[in-house]
Amino acid sequence: MLLAPVTVTPSKPLTPSHLKGLLWTDVMYRATAHLADVTLRYSHTTYHPTEQTLGFWEFLDRNHGDLDPTALDELDLGALYVAFRAAAERVPAAALRPYADAVEHGWTHPAATRILEIWTAQYAELGLHDPGLLSHQPPALSTAEMIARLDALGMCLDQRALGGPVHLDLTRHGMPLRTLISADGRPNYLACALRELLALAAEHDEVVLLYDSQLDPDYQRLARVLTALGPTVSRVPIGRVPIDGAIRSAREGGWRDQHAGALLAACRSGHGPAAVRLGLRLYFIAVLGPGQAESYRPDLLHQCLGRAERLLAAARTEALPPLGDRLARHRRSQLHVDPYRLTSSLLGRHRRAPATDLMTGVFV
């Protein structure tokens, strides 16, 4: 199975919405790995060529050329990203091309590297599998190869010869044209995803796309393309986490004390590392669920941390059926384990205490 979650642009702190997606991905990956060979593909290198990333790097170098990212934290760099998005400048494509070329040869801007270093430490404290945050992981296909493969599938409308853009053409499937590469050569997120996943999908029996529900139209398109290559494709949309009843984009800032660093500091006060890892998963997966109706509530998170302490203290060590057999009950018709079904099963009022191997093998 190939698990391909949406990536978080390394330009800001991890917010509750980001944490929800990362924890959901981690439980799915670790649980399903007891049932099948699972590849988690989460490459920042693949998505660096997008305009929002290259544009931020160009903005930093043009306006803050003497900046030392190693002296800043994720909040400092996030504030600069908010300023970049607020400026709403669209520099010429020629200004971004040197950055795009450098990315293809393994370079990452020092500001992004600094964010990824901070995230690596937070991943470790959260108990998240590190998919290679600081590694150079280029997509298997070049842009030209990606376009050629789409064309072979009859899914490409390439107007570059006329000075136009490249479109993903799924009109025969009832979907409107979707621009992949602008007329001046700027790829979007979907183009980058296709460079990566067109090469990987056919090597797997099942592909799971886990993503922000607001991106659903593009992920419907991506699923349609990958299905044509043979694998079963499952879409798992995850809603964002409202703050005080409102869903805000990270580009707007306003993180206050609701970012990963602050949440971890608050959680570790009075709770051990295992309880923090389990409690965060109980809250962001089982309590919030896949939708986005419930706002972030520190009081409920605190309750989940307490529940985690009690579950870990009561964990059973007696002989049980193999963990894989028990995890298989939490699948639907697909191969992958449903994180919501599995994590929610820990919270039933009359449930038996969980087994130690489940705690260590999936949650902590």
Secondary structure, 3 states (H helix, E strand, C coil): CEEEECCCCCCCCCCHHHHHHHHHHHHHHHHHCCCCCCEECCCHHHHCCCHHHHHHHHHHHHHCCCCCHHHCCHHHHHHHHHHHHHHCCCCCHHHHHHHHHHHHCCCCCHHHHHHHHHHHHHHHHHCCCCCCCCCCCCCCCCHHHHHHHHHHCCCEEECHHHCCCEEECCHHHCCCCEEEECCCCCECHHHHHHHHHHHHHHHCCEEEEEEEHHHHHHHHHHHHHHHCCCCEEEEEEECCCCECCECCCHHHCCCCCCCHHHHHHHHHCCCCHHHHHHHHHHHHHHHCCCCCCCCCCHHHHHHHHHHHHHHHHHCECCCCCCHHHHHHHHECCCCCECHHHHHHCCCCCCCCCCEHHHHHHHHC
